[in-house]
Amino acid sequence: MAVTIIVFILILLALVLAHEWGHFYAARKAGVRVNEFGFGFPPRLFGFKKGETLYSINLLPLGGFVKLKGEQGEDREEPDSFVHQSASCRAVILVAGVLMNVILAWVLLTIGFSAGIPTVVDDETKPVARDVKIQILQVLPDSPAAQAGIEPGDTIATINGYDFISLQVMQDFIAGHKDNPLHFGIERGDQILEKDATPILLPTSGERAVIGVALIQTGTVTYPWYEAIWEGAKATWWLIYGTVAGFVMIIGNLIQGQGAGVEVAGPVGIAVLTGQVVSLGWLFVLQFAALLSVNLAIINILPFPALDGGRLLFVVIEKIRRKPNNDRVEAIVHTLGFAVLMLLVLVITYKDISRLGINLWQNVVSLFG
């Protein structure tokens, strides 16, 4: 539990600092004064001032912020004011945080590919993969595997004492033992478990006997640093593509009144996922952090008030209208947007706790006891 909390905080810290540093760096390069660089949201716990900037740690660890001179429309005539800059300059400052999260994901994945990143093994990667194993991706409810206590994430080490290096051979072996009990050697973390399950015909399996699991063959593939950079870039692109596609699906489902269609995790849900990823090893943590970094980038670029994308939208509107926006109206819109976002975080957190059945008090007690 303690390790999970520490890793969760470190991931959150890295993601937030990378994002806000992007804004900070772009603003400073443009000559815009940065009044405050904050981790978390107010009220402020403590801070120190260096030069013109106050660096602060705040109570609510749900993000961070960079407070720029003139971001509320004040000091329009001051050269070091945000609002004094051209529309293109302000757009660069607003997008810089998103760009830094994408770069962070790329760096993390590049490190992972250099060190040896867990991946799905196919005919192309199998010759160069190490620690190849067959894992359970999904267990069908009420299936023989579910009744035997086999869980997603388990590794099938042996069946009836036999080792298998081919996923297809294992599936054929299971299918060839219809209605005959099989003895499975299961690896679950540091545990070696023994489970018995009998292959049967299921409605979804056709004429092939199964135990009701989805199997995947995984291994660790290591690339030279010069190839790892390219592999990291490709993986980052596919993360972006998949994340955008997921958001489009969610928005489409909501517009049609079908609900999100997927489980949306808030801070508590992400913390629980962090614990599960930590148990798999630090290379999985790198992938998880990269995924979160890309998600943070995509969320922030959405054209919603208070987000970078929402502020960018106002810059675009100002450019189209060729005259300044009403500062008071824009400030009110962003304030309302921030309130909606905080309410959404609270609702998702409540659902996380209800869905996951988390007893926070017991977790706190276990941390110190």
LOTIZA-658735 format. One record per residue (C-alpha): residue number from 1; residue in one letter; chain; x, y, z. Coordinates in nm, 3 decimals. Layout:
BEGIN
SITE  pos  code  unit        x        y        z
SITE  NUM     A     A        X        Y        Z
...
This chain:
BEGIN
SITE  pos  code  unit        x        y        z
SITE    1     M     A    0.000    0.000    0.000
SITE    2     A     A    0.277    0.244    0.093
SITE    3     V     A    0.468    0.167   -0.229
SITE    4     T     A    0.151    0.221   -0.433
SITE    5     I     A    0.092    0.562   -0.274
SITE    6     I     A    0.453    0.669   -0.332
SITE    7     V     A    0.450    0.556   -0.698
SITE    8     F     A    0.111    0.721   -0.756
SITE    9     I     A    0.238    1.051   -0.613
SITE   10     L     A    0.559    1.032   -0.817
SITE   11     I     A    0.367    0.967   -1.139
SITE   12     L     A    0.125    1.251   -1.066
SITE   13     L     A    0.414    1.481   -0.979
SITE   14     A     A    0.600    1.397   -1.301
SITE   15     L     A    0.294    1.446   -1.521
SITE   16     V     A    0.188    1.774   -1.362
SITE   17     L     A    0.538    1.923   -1.347
SITE   18     A     A    0.606    1.831   -1.711
SITE   19     H     A    0.280    1.992   -1.821
SITE   20     E     A    0.319    2.310   -1.622
SITE   21     W     A    0.689    2.340   -1.704
SITE   22     G     A    0.587    2.347   -2.071
SITE   23     H     A    0.368    2.653   -2.005
SITE   24     F     A    0.637    2.805   -1.782
SITE   25     Y     A    0.919    2.762   -2.035
SITE   26     A     A    0.715    2.891   -2.330
SITE   27     A     A    0.597    3.193   -2.130
SITE   28     R     A    0.947    3.282   -2.015
SITE   29     K     A    1.085    3.247   -2.368
SITE   30     A     A    0.811    3.483   -2.488
SITE   31     G     A    0.901    3.737   -2.219
SITE   32     V     A    0.580    3.683   -2.021
SITE   33     R     A    0.608    3.719   -1.645
SITE   34     V     A    0.517    3.407   -1.447
SITE   35     N     A    0.369    3.512   -1.113
SITE   36     E     A    0.326    3.160   -0.969
SITE   37     F     A    0.416    2.800   -1.051
SITE   38     G     A    0.196    2.576   -0.838
SITE   39     F     A    0.160    2.203   -0.776
SITE   40     G     A   -0.193    2.116   -0.666
SITE   41     F     A   -0.480    2.359   -0.632
SITE   42     P     A   -0.529    2.618   -0.352
SITE   43     P     A   -0.542    2.672   -0.063
SITE   44     R     A   -0.166    2.711   -0.056
SITE   45     L     A    0.031    2.506    0.196
SITE   46     F     A    0.368    2.672    0.149
SITE   47     G     A    0.587    2.829   -0.116
SITE   48     F     A    0.903    3.021   -0.186
SITE   49     K     A    0.985    3.302   -0.423
SITE   50     K     A    1.272    3.297   -0.669
SITE   51     G     A    1.307    3.599   -0.893
SITE   52     E     A    0.962    3.714   -0.999
SITE   53     T     A    0.798    3.371   -0.956
SITE   54     L     A    0.637    3.215   -0.648
SITE   55     Y     A    0.677    2.835   -0.641
SITE   56     S     A    0.399    2.681   -0.431
SITE   57     I     A    0.266    2.350   -0.299
SITE   58     N     A   -0.112    2.348   -0.259
SITE   59     L     A   -0.362    2.140   -0.067
SITE   60     L     A   -0.557    1.966   -0.346
SITE   61     P     A   -0.315    1.739   -0.540
SITE   62     L     A   -0.537    1.714   -0.847
SITE   63     G     A   -0.316    1.901   -1.091
SITE   64     G     A   -0.116    2.220   -1.108
SITE   65     F     A   -0.110    2.566   -1.258
SITE   66     V     A    0.107    2.844   -1.390
SITE   67     K     A   -0.028    3.191   -1.312
SITE   68     L     A    0.078    3.437   -1.582
SITE   69     K     A    0.071    3.813   -1.562
SITE   70     G     A   -0.225    3.937   -1.762
SITE   71     E     A   -0.395    3.600   -1.811
SITE   72     Q     A   -0.722    3.750   -1.683
SITE   73     G     A   -0.702    4.038   -1.929
SITE   74     E     A   -0.533    4.286   -1.695
SITE   75     D     A   -0.218    4.485   -1.780
SITE   76     R     A   -0.297    4.468   -2.151
SITE   77     E     A   -0.043    4.739   -2.233
SITE   78     E     A    0.243    4.583   -2.035
SITE   79     P     A    0.504    4.409   -2.259
SITE   80     D     A    0.548    4.121   -2.011
SITE   81     S     A    0.174    4.055   -1.992
SITE   82     F     A    0.021    3.740   -2.144
SITE   83     V     A   -0.268    3.930   -2.298
SITE   84     H     A   -0.024    4.176   -2.460
SITE   85     Q     A    0.125    3.900   -2.677
SITE   86     S     A    0.009    3.810   -3.027
SITE   87     A     A   -0.255    3.541   -3.073
SITE   88     S     A    0.001    3.298   -3.215
SITE   89     C     A    0.236    3.354   -2.920
SITE   90     R     A   -0.045    3.294   -2.668
SITE   91     A     A   -0.146    2.980   -2.859
SITE   92     V     A    0.209    2.844   -2.833
SITE   93     I     A    0.215    2.908   -2.457
SITE   94     L     A   -0.120    2.731   -2.414
SITE   95     V     A   -0.023    2.429   -2.626
SITE   96     A     A    0.324    2.393   -2.469
SITE   97     G     A    0.191    2.198   -2.169
SITE   98     V     A    0.017    1.944   -2.391
SITE   99     L     A    0.330    1.909   -2.603
SITE  100     M     A    0.543    1.841   -2.294
SITE  101     N     A    0.310    1.559   -2.187
SITE  102     V     A    0.345    1.400   -2.530
SITE  103     I     A    0.724    1.437   -2.512
SITE  104     L     A    0.725    1.285   -2.162
SITE  105     A     A    0.529    0.983   -2.289
SITE  106     W     A    0.779    0.944   -2.573
SITE  107     V     A    1.075    0.960   -2.332
SITE  108     L     A    0.920    0.707   -2.093
SITE  109     L     A    0.841    0.462   -2.373
SITE  110     T     A    1.188    0.508   -2.523
SITE  111     I     A    1.342    0.420   -2.186
SITE  112     G     A    1.111    0.120   -2.168
SITE  113     F     A    1.207   -0.007   -2.513
SITE  114     S     A    1.576    0.039   -2.427
SITE  115     A     A    1.546   -0.148   -2.096
SITE  116     G     A    1.313   -0.416   -2.230
SITE  117     I     A    0.945   -0.340   -2.259
SITE  118     P     A    0.670   -0.600   -2.205
SITE  119     T     A    0.488   -0.659   -2.532
SITE  120     V     A    0.258   -0.901   -2.709
SITE  121     V     A    0.469   -1.168   -2.876
SITE  122     D     A    0.405   -1.251   -3.242
SITE  123     D     A    0.603   -1.432   -3.511
SITE  124     E     A    0.814   -1.120   -3.568
SITE  125     T     A    0.904   -1.045   -3.207
SITE  126     K     A    0.919   -1.400   -3.066
SITE  127     P     A    1.279   -1.472   -3.183
SITE  128     V     A    1.410   -1.163   -2.997
SITE  129     A     A    1.176   -1.174   -2.697
SITE  130     R     A    1.281   -1.303   -2.356
SITE  131     D     A    1.076   -1.420   -2.058
SITE  132     V     A    0.803   -1.536   -2.298
SITE  133     K     A    0.492   -1.653   -2.115
SITE  134     I     A    0.125   -1.720   -2.177
SITE  135     Q     A   -0.103   -1.500   -1.970
SITE  136     I     A   -0.476   -1.483   -1.913
SITE  137     L     A   -0.626   -1.162   -2.044
SITE  138     Q     A   -0.990   -1.228   -1.958
SITE  139     V     A   -1.199   -1.487   -1.775
SITE  140     L     A   -1.561   -1.544   -1.876
SITE  141     P     A   -1.808   -1.538   -1.585
SITE  142     D     A   -1.934   -1.881   -1.474
SITE  143     S     A   -1.683   -2.056   -1.703
SITE  144     P     A   -1.474   -2.354   -1.587
SITE  145     A     A   -1.178   -2.117   -1.539
SITE  146     A     A   -1.384   -1.876   -1.328
SITE  147     Q     A   -1.517   -2.162   -1.115
SITE  148     A     A   -1.160   -2.286   -1.064
SITE  149     G     A   -1.051   -1.946   -0.932
SITE  150     I     A   -0.833   -1.854   -1.230
SITE  151     E     A   -0.803   -1.475   -1.268
SITE  152     P     A   -0.705   -1.221   -1.536
SITE  153     G     A   -0.331   -1.156   -1.520
SITE  154     D     A   -0.246   -1.512   -1.418
SITE  155     T     A    0.031   -1.690   -1.607
SITE  156     I     A   -0.024   -2.050   -1.715
SITE  157     A     A    0.306   -2.219   -1.629
SITE  158     T     A    0.205   -2.580   -1.694
SITE  159     I     A   -0.092   -2.798   -1.787
SITE  160     N     A   -0.082   -3.156   -1.658
SITE  161     G     A    0.287   -3.098   -1.594
SITE  162     Y     A    0.367   -2.996   -1.953
SITE  163     D     A    0.535   -2.667   -2.045
SITE  164     F     A    0.411   -2.480   -2.351
SITE  165     I     A    0.606   -2.228   -2.557
SITE  166     S     A    0.337   -2.188   -2.823
SITE  167     L     A   -0.002   -2.030   -2.760
SITE  168     Q     A   -0.160   -2.227   -3.044
SITE  169     V     A   -0.026   -2.558   -2.914
SITE  170     M     A   -0.166   -2.481   -2.567
SITE  171     Q     A   -0.508   -2.396   -2.710
SITE  172     D     A   -0.508   -2.717   -2.916
SITE  173     F     A   -0.410   -2.920   -2.608
SITE  174     I     A   -0.700   -2.773   -2.408
SITE  175     A     A   -0.944   -2.829   -2.697
SITE  176     G     A   -0.834   -3.192   -2.724
SITE  177     H     A   -0.935   -3.267   -2.364
SITE  178     K     A   -1.309   -3.200   -2.381
SITE  179     D     A   -1.484   -3.307   -2.059
SITE  180     N     A   -1.152   -3.425   -1.911
SITE  181     P     A   -1.019   -3.236   -1.606
SITE  182     L     A   -0.690   -3.055   -1.662
SITE  183     H     A   -0.443   -2.962   -1.389
SITE  184     F     A   -0.310   -2.607   -1.431
SITE  185     G     A    0.005   -2.469   -1.273
SITE  186     I     A   -0.066   -2.099   -1.228
SITE  187     E     A    0.178   -1.817   -1.148
SITE  188     R     A    0.017   -1.521   -0.974
SITE  189     G     A    0.275   -1.267   -0.868
SITE  190     D     A    0.515   -1.454   -0.639
SITE  191     Q     A    0.267   -1.736   -0.581
SITE  192     I     A    0.256   -2.076   -0.751
SITE  193     L     A   -0.102   -2.206   -0.750
SITE  194     E     A   -0.263   -2.529   -0.866
SITE  195     K     A   -0.607   -2.516   -1.029
SITE  196     D     A   -0.826   -2.779   -1.193
SITE  197     A     A   -1.060   -2.694   -1.481
SITE  198     T     A   -1.248   -2.907   -1.733
SITE  199     P     A   -1.272   -2.790   -2.097
SITE  200     I     A   -1.630   -2.777   -2.224
SITE  201     L     A   -1.822   -2.640   -2.521
SITE  202     L     A   -1.945   -2.287   -2.463
SITE  203     P     A   -2.196   -2.093   -2.678
SITE  204     T     A   -1.913   -1.871   -2.801
SITE  205     S     A   -1.659   -2.149   -2.869
SITE  206     G     A   -1.832   -2.340   -3.149
SITE  207     E     A   -1.711   -2.700   -3.171
SITE  208     R     A   -1.391   -2.627   -2.978
SITE  209     A     A   -1.367   -2.714   -2.609
SITE  210     V     A   -1.242   -2.430   -2.390
SITE  211     I     A   -1.212   -2.333   -2.024
SITE  212     G     A   -1.344   -1.980   -2.087
SITE  213     V     A   -1.034   -1.762   -2.098
SITE  214     A     A   -0.877   -1.520   -2.344
SITE  215     L     A   -0.505   -1.596   -2.370
SITE  216     I     A   -0.218   -1.376   -2.479
SITE  217     Q     A    0.151   -1.451   -2.524
SITE  218     T     A    0.378   -1.183   -2.383
SITE  219     G     A    0.750   -1.131   -2.357
SITE  220     T     A    1.013   -0.865   -2.305
SITE  221     V     A    1.174   -0.711   -2.613
SITE  222     T     A    1.484   -0.492   -2.589
SITE  223     Y     A    1.589   -0.248   -2.860
SITE  224     P     A    1.918   -0.061   -2.913
SITE  225     W     A    1.884    0.304   -2.808
SITE  226     Y     A    1.869    0.432   -3.167
SITE  227     E     A    1.582    0.192   -3.247
SITE  228     A     A    1.416    0.253   -2.909
SITE  229     I     A    1.372    0.622   -2.998
SITE  230     W     A    1.176    0.531   -3.311
SITE  231     E     A    0.979    0.255   -3.138
SITE  232     G     A    0.894    0.499   -2.858
SITE  233     A     A    0.770    0.753   -3.114
SITE  234     K     A    0.551    0.492   -3.284
SITE  235     A     A    0.409    0.371   -2.953
SITE  236     T     A    0.335    0.731   -2.849
SITE  237     W     A    0.149    0.791   -3.175
SITE  238     W     A   -0.064    0.481   -3.126
SITE  239     L     A   -0.138    0.586   -2.769
SITE  240     I     A   -0.255    0.926   -2.896
SITE  241     Y     A   -0.464    0.763   -3.169
SITE  242     G     A   -0.624    0.517   -2.929
SITE  243     T     A   -0.694    0.784   -2.667
SITE  244     V     A   -0.855    1.020   -2.918
SITE  245     A     A   -1.065    0.735   -3.059
SITE  246     G     A   -1.175    0.649   -2.706
SITE  247     F     A   -1.279    1.006   -2.630
SITE  248     V     A   -1.470    1.028   -2.960
SITE  249     M     A   -1.655    0.707   -2.871
SITE  250     I     A   -1.739    0.833   -2.521
SITE  251     I     A   -1.864    1.170   -2.650
SITE  252     G     A   -2.067    0.997   -2.922
SITE  253     N     A   -2.227    0.762   -2.669
SITE  254     L     A   -2.310    1.052   -2.436
SITE  255     I     A   -2.469    1.251   -2.720
SITE  256     Q     A   -2.684    0.949   -2.806
SITE  257     G     A   -2.782    0.908   -2.441
SITE  258     Q     A   -2.615    0.567   -2.409
SITE  259     G     A   -2.381    0.658   -2.125
SITE  260     A     A   -2.004    0.662   -2.152
SITE  261     G     A   -1.990    0.298   -2.263
SITE  262     V     A   -1.668    0.243   -2.067
SITE  263     E     A   -1.557    0.280   -1.707
SITE  264     V     A   -1.407    0.625   -1.648
SITE  265     A     A   -1.151    0.634   -1.367
SITE  266     G     A   -1.084    0.930   -1.140
SITE  267     P     A   -0.798    0.982   -0.892
SITE  268     V     A   -0.904    0.688   -0.673
SITE  269     G     A   -0.950    0.455   -0.969
SITE  270     I     A   -0.611    0.555   -1.110
SITE  271     A     A   -0.451    0.497   -0.769
SITE  272     V     A   -0.598    0.146   -0.760
SITE  273     L     A   -0.475    0.079   -1.114
SITE  274     T     A   -0.132    0.204   -1.005
SITE  275     G     A   -0.125   -0.061   -0.734
SITE  276     Q     A   -0.205   -0.332   -0.988
SITE  277     V     A    0.062   -0.205   -1.229
SITE  278     V     A    0.325   -0.180   -0.954
SITE  279     S     A    0.278   -0.550   -0.882
SITE  280     L     A    0.374   -0.626   -1.244
SITE  281     G     A    0.707   -0.440   -1.232
SITE  282     W     A    0.863   -0.103   -1.306
SITE  283     L     A    0.858   -0.147   -1.685
SITE  284     F     A    0.480   -0.170   -1.669
SITE  285     V     A    0.482    0.144   -1.451
SITE  286     L     A    0.666    0.329   -1.731
SITE  287     Q     A    0.401    0.225   -1.983
SITE  288     F     A    0.122    0.320   -1.744
SITE  289     A     A    0.276    0.663   -1.678
SITE  290     A     A    0.313    0.718   -2.054
SITE  291     L     A   -0.054    0.630   -2.104
SITE  292     L     A   -0.159    0.872   -1.829
SITE  293     S     A    0.061    1.146   -1.977
SITE  294     V     A   -0.104    1.108   -2.317
SITE  295     N     A   -0.448    1.108   -2.154
SITE  296     L     A   -0.361    1.428   -1.967
SITE  297     A     A   -0.249    1.588   -2.293
SITE  298     I     A   -0.569    1.494   -2.479
SITE  299     I     A   -0.795    1.602   -2.192
SITE  300     N     A   -0.623    1.940   -2.165
SITE  301     I     A   -0.653    2.016   -2.536
SITE  302     L     A   -1.031    1.962   -2.530
SITE  303     P     A   -1.213    2.293   -2.601
SITE  304     F     A   -1.373    2.307   -2.256
SITE  305     P     A   -1.359    2.619   -2.035
SITE  306     A     A   -1.068    2.628   -1.784
SITE  307     L     A   -0.871    2.370   -1.984
SITE  308     D     A   -0.590    2.470   -2.219
SITE  309     G     A   -0.812    2.386   -2.515
SITE  310     G     A   -1.087    2.612   -2.381
SITE  311     R     A   -0.847    2.903   -2.341
SITE  312     L     A   -0.708    2.832   -2.687
SITE  313     L     A   -1.062    2.850   -2.825
SITE  314     F     A   -1.100    3.203   -2.688
SITE  315     V     A   -0.771    3.300   -2.855
SITE  316     V     A   -0.905    3.165   -3.186
SITE  317     I     A   -1.233    3.354   -3.139
SITE  318     E     A   -1.041    3.674   -3.072
SITE  319     K     A   -0.833    3.619   -3.385
SITE  320     I     A   -1.144    3.565   -3.597
SITE  321     R     A   -1.326    3.869   -3.450
SITE  322     R     A   -1.009    4.080   -3.477
SITE  323     K     A   -1.081    4.247   -3.147
SITE  324     P     A   -1.024    4.157   -2.780
SITE  325     N     A   -1.276    3.935   -2.604
SITE  326     N     A   -1.471    4.061   -2.306
SITE  327     D     A   -1.228    3.978   -2.023
SITE  328     R     A   -1.501    3.962   -1.760
SITE  329     V     A   -1.713    3.719   -1.963
SITE  330     E     A   -1.414    3.498   -2.039
SITE  331     A     A   -1.311    3.490   -1.672
SITE  332     I     A   -1.665    3.390   -1.567
SITE  333     V     A   -1.678    3.115   -1.830
SITE  334     H     A   -1.346    2.967   -1.716
SITE  335     T     A   -1.448    2.989   -1.349
SITE  336     L     A   -1.771    2.803   -1.421
SITE  337     G     A   -1.580    2.550   -1.629
SITE  338     F     A   -1.337    2.487   -1.345
SITE  339     A     A   -1.628    2.437   -1.103
SITE  340     V     A   -1.786    2.184   -1.340
SITE  341     L     A   -1.455    1.998   -1.371
SITE  342     M     A   -1.414    1.979   -0.993
SITE  343     L     A   -1.772    1.854   -0.958
SITE  344     L     A   -1.703    1.593   -1.225
SITE  345     V     A   -1.391    1.478   -1.037
SITE  346     L     A   -1.596    1.440   -0.718
SITE  347     V     A   -1.868    1.241   -0.896
SITE  348     I     A   -1.617    1.009   -1.065
SITE  349     T     A   -1.430    0.964   -0.736
SITE  350     Y     A   -1.754    0.868   -0.561
SITE  351     K     A   -1.831    0.619   -0.838
SITE  352     D     A   -1.477    0.480   -0.815
SITE  353     I     A   -1.518    0.417   -0.444
SITE  354     S     A   -1.863    0.261   -0.492
SITE  355     R     A   -1.760    0.048   -0.790
SITE  356     L     A   -1.433   -0.076   -0.647
SITE  357     G     A   -1.571   -0.130   -0.298
SITE  358     I     A   -1.279    0.055   -0.146
SITE  359     N     A   -1.273    0.102    0.228
SITE  360     L     A   -1.044    0.403    0.257
SITE  361     W     A   -1.023    0.382    0.634
SITE  362     Q     A   -0.902    0.023    0.623
SITE  363     N     A   -0.641    0.118    0.365
SITE  364     V     A   -0.513    0.400    0.584
SITE  365     V     A   -0.501    0.169    0.887
SITE  366     S     A   -0.311   -0.095    0.688
SITE  367     L     A   -0.063    0.170    0.575
SITE  368     F     A    0.037    0.256    0.931
SITE  369     G     A   -0.038   -0.076    1.098
